[in-house]
C-alpha cells in the first residue's frame, strides 16, 4: 500500500488561496503567484500537452510525485470552483476539458451526488458524498501500490489531517504574502498532528518542505 500525501503550495503567511475567490479567479487575489514556480517545469508541461520546459531540482520533485501517485482526492472547490447542486455549476465537468492532466482516478469530496465522469487519458472523476474515510478507501483501491494524493484545497487537507489520515505533508513555500484567503492549517492544532521534517530542497522562487505526519490516536 502506498502513502497518503498532501501536496500543496502556500504563501509565506500560510495561505493556499488569496482573498475574494470567484469562478473567474478561483485562487483569489494574488493566489496565482503560488503556482508560478511549477508552470515552466517539463514535468508539469508534459501532462498538460505542452512541449519543452525546465529541468532541475523542482522538476525532479514534480516528476517523483507524478510517478508515485495512483489516485487523487480533492474538494469540490478544487474540482470546479462551484458549490450547491451540479445543475447550477457552470463548470460541472471540471476545469481541465476532455483530457485532464491526472491520468488516474480522481475522487471529489462533495455534498451533491452524481454519476462518475470518465475523461480521456485515463482520468475519471468519482463524486464522494459520504466523507473522507470513504474517499480514501476508494482511492486506495484505485491506486493499488501507488500513493494517494490529497490535492487540495485547504478544507480537504484539513479534514484528512484532523482524521489522522495523512502520512506525508509536502509544502511548496512561496515567498509571497497574501494577507488573507484560505489558510492551510486554519483548524489544525498541536493535538491533531506531529510533524517531523524529512527533506528541505530550495529551488528558484520556492522552498520544498517534506514532513512525516504523526497524529494523536493513530
N, C-alpha and C positions, 0 to 999 in steps of 0.2 A: 504493500500500500504506500502511495506517495504521501507527501506532506500537504498540509493546508497552509497556503501562503497568501498573506495580504500584501499587495504591492501597489504603492500609490505615491504620487508626487505631492509635496507640501511646501507651503511658504515658510519663511523663517519664523513667522508668528503662528504657525500651526494650522493654517487653513488649506483645504484641498479645493476650494472654490471661493470666488470673491463675492462681494455683496450684490444684491439685486439680480439674481439669475432669471432668465426668461427662456422661452423656446428659441428665440433668435440668438441668445447669448447664454447658453446653459451653464457655463462656468463662471458667470457673474463678471463684474467689473474687475479687470486685471487677471482673471483666472487663467486665461490662455497662456500667460507667461510661465505657468508652472510646467508646461509641456513642450516649450520651445526646444529644450535640450534634446528631445527624442526625435523631432521631426526630420532632422537631417541624417539620421543614422540608417545605414544599409539594412539593419535588422528590422527597423520599423517600416522602411520604404517598400521592401520586397513584398510583405503580406498585403500592403495597400496598392499593389500593382504599379509601383514606381521603380524606375531604374536608378542605378548609382547609389551614392550615399557614403557617409563617413564610416571609418572603422576606428578601432581603438578600445579603450577600457569600457566606455559606456556602451558601445556597440556589442562588446563581448557579453556584458551583463544582460542586455536585452535578448541576445541570441540564446543565452543559457536559460533564461526564463521561458522563452517561447518553446524551446526544445523540451523542457521539463514539464510543461503544462498539458494536461489531457482534458480538462474541463474548467469552465469559468463560472463563477456566481457573481451576479451584480444586482443592484437595486433597480427599481423601476425608473428612477430619475436618470441613472446612467444609460439605461436602455433607450429611453425615448424623450426624456425631459418632461413627460406628462404626468398626469395623475387622474384619478377617477375612472369612469367606465371607458373601455377601449374605443367604443364608437365615437367618443368625443376627443380622442387623442389624434392630432394631425400627423403624428409620427408613429403610429401604432406598429409599423413594420420596422422600427428602429432607425438609427442614424446612418447605417452603412450600406444601404442599397441591396442589390440582389446577391452580391458576393462579398460578405463581411470578411474582415481580416483574421478571424479567430481560427477557422479550420478545425473546430472541435465543438462538442456540445456546450451550450451556454444555458444557465438556469437563472431566471429572472424572478426576484422576490417581488410579489405584488399582492394586493388585496382583491384583484379582479381576475377571475378565471377566464381562460381562453384555451383553444386547442394549440398544440405545439406548431411551430413555424419552421419549415425546412428551407434552407437557403443553399446557394451554390458553394462549392469548395469545402464541403464537409461541415459547415456551420449549421447548427439547429438551435432554436430557442424554445425552451420549455418554461412555462409560467407556473411558478410555485406559490400556492396560496396558504400553505399550512406550516410556514415558518422555516427557520434556519436549519433545524435538525433534519427536516425532510429534504430541504435543498441540498444539504451536504451529503446525505445518504444517496440521493440520486446522482449527484455529481461524482461521488467516489465510484459508484458502479460504472459510470460512463468513462471515467479517467483510467480505470484499471490500475496499473502500477505507476502511473504518472501522477503529478501533483494536481491539486485543485487550487485554482487561483481565485481569491476574493478580490474582484477588480474595483470595487467601489460602488457608490460613493461612501462618504463618511458614515452615514447611517448604517449601511450594510456592514461595514467593517466593525463599527462599534457593537452591533448585535452579535457578531461572531466572537469578538474579544470578550464581551460580557458573559457569553455562554461557555467560555473556555475551549473554543473550537479551533483556535489558530495556533499553528506550530511555529511559523516564522512571520515576522513583520519586516517588510522591505520598504524603507522610506527613501525617496529621492528628494533631498533637501535643496530647495532652490532659493538663492539669496535675494528674495523679494519680500516686501511687507505688504499684505493685502488689507489689513486693518479691520477685517470683518468678513462674514460669509459663513461657510460650513467648516467648522473646526474638526479635525480628525479625531481627537480624543476628548471630545466635549463631555461625555458622560463616563468615561473610563477613569477609575481611580486606583489608588495603590492596592486596594483589596481585590481588584479584578485581575491584574496581571503582574508578573515579574518579568523584566526584560534583561537579557544578557547580550551584550554586544559581541557579535561574532565576526563582523567584517566592516571595514570602512574603506571606501575607494573614492578618490577625488577624480573628477573629470571637468572639462570646460563648463563652467556655469552651474555645476551641481555636485553635491556630495551624496554618495550612495551608501546608505546605512542598513546593515542587516542585524536583526535581533532574533535570538531564540526566545520564544514566548513560553512562560510558565503561568499557570492560572491557579488561583486558590480553589481547592476542592477537586482538581482534575484527577 
